């Protein structure tokens, strides 16, 4: 069964970065009880996002447009210790939306009720299909 296009999401300059760092502390020998010297950093940056309503009769064809000089999403998570441990120590969890040089930009979403209902319908159908695939 084919469904009509509802939305188009464009991501411009999408960057994902993962780094693992192992630092040796030469001043003390590593004992079993000391914390791990392993560090990790995960970063996601999306410079621009545009969401368009694909309905031919849409009053607001561009639902959202972040085309500016600022990164729309800038996420950084830094951890300490092994990533396969039961608990992972998070040193930094930083999320910035439309933020640069100490200033936030206004985020404007321009759409109608029809688009919101279509998006809710898609998420509901996706949830049902996922449950069916999982055997539930």
Number of C-alpha atoms within 10 A of each C-alpha: 2 4 6 7 9 14 17 13 13 13 14 16 12 14 11 11 10 12 10 15 11 12 10 12 9 7 6 7 9 13 8 7 6 8 11 15 14 15 19 18 17 15 17 16 19 19 20 20 19 15 17 19 23 16 15 8 8 15 12 16 18 17 20 18 18 22 13 12 11 19 21 24 19 19 15 17 16 18 18 20 17 17 14 7 8 6 9 12 13 14 13 12 12 11 14 14 16 20 17 14 6 5 9 13 13 10 12 10 13 12 17 14 7 12 20 11 11 14 13 12 12 14 12 12 12 12 12 13 13 12 11 10 9 8 7 8
